[in-house]
Amino acid sequence: MNLKISGHHLEVTPALREYVITKLDRVLRHFDQVIDGNVVLSVDNHKEKEKRQKVEINLHLKGKDIFVESCDSDLYAAIDLMIDKLDRQVIRHKDRLQGHQHEAIKYQPVPSQAEVPPQ
């Protein structure tokens, strides 16, 4: 997986980079068909202090793009919230891909000779 981590009004330290990578391993455990990801860590100048730290991720999966963002007063807490949301969406996408809601045509019952009208 190609991963790009960038900061907006923020310098991405090796500790932040390592924290994001270890948290994304949880998502990769559930679904390994991730092509690439783009993570943006930012600090905004909001009047609300509890919403200043913002984390966004755009994940490109096989067949779908997923975008998740979260805000919190602590950057590490915002990363945790973002990973929780992303994990739920990836699991839901995986379930939809592997869902067997419809029976395959080859398993549908074939009418017997008695039920077929003569021509």
N, C-alpha and C positions, 0 to 999 in steps of 0.2 A: 504494500500500500504506500502510495506517495502521500506524504503529509507535509503541509506548509503551515507553520505557526507564525503569525505576525502580530505586532502590537500597534495600537493607535493611541497616541499620547501616552505611551507606556513602553518601557524597555523590557523585552522578554528575557528574563534571567534563565540560566540553565536549570534552576530549581522549578520554575514555572513550566518550562518546556518538558522536563522529566515528569512532572505531576500530570500534565495533560496526556502524555504518551502512556503512562501507566494506567490512567483512567480509561483511555480508549481501548486498551487491551481487553477490558470487560466487554465492550461492544463486539470486538473481533472474535471473542470466544463464541458468541451466539451466531454470528454471520460472517463467514470468511470471504465473501465475494465483494469486498470493498475495493474499489479501484483507486480513488484518491479522496483526500479531504483537505479542507482549508479552514483553519481556526483563526479567528480574529479576537484578540484580547484588547479591550479598550477601557479607558476611564473617561466618562463624560462629565460635564459640568452641570449636572442637574441640581435643582433646588432641593430635591428630596435626597438626603444623604444615604438612605437605604438602597437607592437604585443607581448609584454612581458606577459601580463596576459591572461591565457588560461583557459577556462571552457569546460569540456566534460561531457556529460551525455549519459548513456546507459539505455534505458527504455525498459522493457520487458512487452509487451502488450499481450493480448489474441490473438494469431495467428501471431505475428510479433515482432521483436526486432528493435528498432530505436536507432541509434547513431547520436548524434549531437555534434559539437564542434564549438567554436568561440573564437576569440582572439581580444584583445583591450588593450589600454593603462591603462584603469581603470577597475578594477575587477567587479564593479557593472554594468558598461556598457557592459562588456562581458557576464555577466549573463543575462542581458536584451536581447542581441542579440541571445543568445542561446535559451531563452524561446520563442522568436518570431519564430525562425526556427523550434523548436520543436512543437509549436502550429500549424504551417502550416502543418507539416508532420502528426500530429495526426488527424487533421481535414480531411486531404486527405485520411488517412487510414480508418477513420470512414465512409466517403462518399463511399469508395469502398466496405465496408462491407454492407452498407445499400442501395447500388445502385440497381435500378430496370431497368437495360438496356434491359433485355430480358424478353419477356412475358413468363409466366408460361405455362406449357403444358395444364393445365386444362382450360385456358382462350383462347386457340387458336380455331378458328372456326371449327366446325365439318361439313364435307360435307353432304349435304342433300341426300335423297333417289334418286332424279332425277340425281344427279351427279355420283353416284356409278354405275359402269358397272356391268351388270348381269354376273353371273358365270355359 
